Amino acid sequence: MQNKPNIRPSLLWEYDLETFNWVKSYKIVIERVVQLGEINEWKEILTFYGSDKIIETVEWSRQLDKRDKDFTMLFLQSDILHAA
């Protein structure tokens, strides 16, 4: 496993990324990428956290609306992440 996913610091603007715990704070990272992430950031969280952790997080999340949740499920099942 890599040390951290390579995502834009602006997605987590309110956190000190020098001390940020990427493993313990997976929920906020996944939610931000689902809401605001670019394809390369989706690839990063998929590699770092895995699809099971992303699906689990999206299913219980109160921060994500139905549209974000539905999109995530379709997106993870598609070939887009593997082709881009």
Phi, psi and omega in degrees: 000138177286168183292321181197154176287147180271091178234160181298131177302333181296339177291335180237044189304330186273000182250151173276105186287348175290329181246004183295132178265102185292333180282309181291331184261027184302326184299311182294321180297311181297315180299317181294319180292320177299317183284320192229000188283156174265169185303318180297329178285326173299316178299320180297313181289329177295317178292317185284314185258333182087156184293325180298317180292322178295312180299314179302315181294315181296320182297321183268346188300136173263350180276336184263138177274175183301321180299314178298319181294314179297317179300316181301314181297316178293318182297317180292333179276344183278175177266003185300314182295330182275337183270329186285000000 
